[in-house]
Amino acid sequence: MATYREERAAILRDFGLKVARLRAQRGSQEAFAHTDKVRLHRNAIGIMERGECEPGLLTLLILADAFEDDSFWELLRSLPVPQQRRPRRLRVIPPAAASPARR
């Protein structure tokens, strides 16, 4: 079984390749990035296409709007649901430190 980092990297890489394929149908990274519906920096598009970042919700909505058809939603449906969850450290904050006393 893949670790969290390996699985995350594979999903982001797959997502990036699929975004690149959809974007290539619409022109260069720079032309796509500067359309009225996208207005993202071309480097941001490239970083996403290489799977080097995890795009946020707002960026996903911008891309979905830019692709205008169901192709983006099909892309998302084709990605696997992660099986691993991010390991989290529990940080316990003592009650006194959680809310400073007001004077």
Secondary structure, 3 states (H helix, E strand, C coil): CCCHHHHHHHHHHHHHHHHHHHHHCCCCHHHHHCCCCCCCCHHHHHHHHCCCCCCCHHHHHHHHHHHCCCHHHHHHHHCCCCCCCCCCCCCCCCHHHHCCCCC
